[in-house]
Amino acid sequence: MERILYDYFRSSAAYRVRIALNLKGVDVKRIVVNILPGIDEQNNAQYRQLNPQGRVPYYTEDEFRLGQSPAILEYLEEQYPVPALLPEGAREKAYVRQLSSIIACDIHPLNNLCVLEYLRNELGADNKAVEKWYAHWIQEGFKALEKMLTANHKSGRFCFGDKPTFADICLVPQLFNARRFEVPLDAFPAIVKIGAECAKLPAFQAAAPEALGKD
Ligand SMILES: N[C@@H](CCC(=O)N[C@@H](CS)C(=O)NCC(=O)O)C(=O)O
């Protein structure tokens, strides 16, 4: 079977999938789709034919094709269950998905490349305004996450207990973005601490944009 990840080193959604694949020890061939503004390989007819949404990540196993990092994570969890990246128990799983969704559904879509380009090109926002927008949505989401990670006894080394889950897989790329755009993180010590724990694991290290270099 040939597994392919259509990927871009600085895509945080693709970064999630790379971490999960590494944690589970699933080998893939990486195909780079350069989404840098001005290059925009995601809009090439050939790529659009494969993935009509024109985004990364996109994951294939022979003829099986899947977009959307949360769907890919769920698929990998079912298909390659060891090590588990969701805890046992319906409520525990739902809690981890809740943390992940704050990032994947509420923070990330507002700060996506095409949204920032729309603010700049269609609505006339300058860089300062775009940076303010970017930081605002990260901080809004992180405020809630920080409270949740400190107000209960569910977190440990990681967002839930002492093993990495989907929540950490979503958190680390979002932290990378926050640092890249110099969003102050002083108000989020629990998030920063968990990020540092994740950074000790080879699976997270190998998935990091800096480990891949500029594609
Ligand atoms: N919800 C999607 C988001 C995918 C997504 O938007 N990826 C970005 C990179 S992080 C992208 O491909 N952007 C291209 C564009 O905005 O044109 C997921 O989680 O996979």
The ligand as an ORCA input file, in Angstrom:
! r2SCAN-3c Opt
* xyz 0 1
  N      -9.665     22.484      8.560
  C      -8.607     22.101      7.689
  C      -7.738     23.274      7.405
  C      -6.773     23.009      6.284
  C      -6.131     24.282      5.851
  O      -6.783     25.304      5.766
  N      -4.819     24.247      5.576
  C      -4.139     25.448      5.216
  C      -2.722     25.412      5.713
  S      -2.652     25.289      7.461
  C      -4.137     25.603      3.721
  O      -3.982     24.647      3.000
  N      -4.303     26.835      3.258
  C      -4.265     27.117      1.871
  C      -5.064     28.335      1.589
  O      -5.541     28.961      2.538
  O      -5.190     28.660      0.409
  C      -7.776     20.979      8.330
  O      -7.754     20.901      9.551
  O      -7.178     20.177      7.595
*
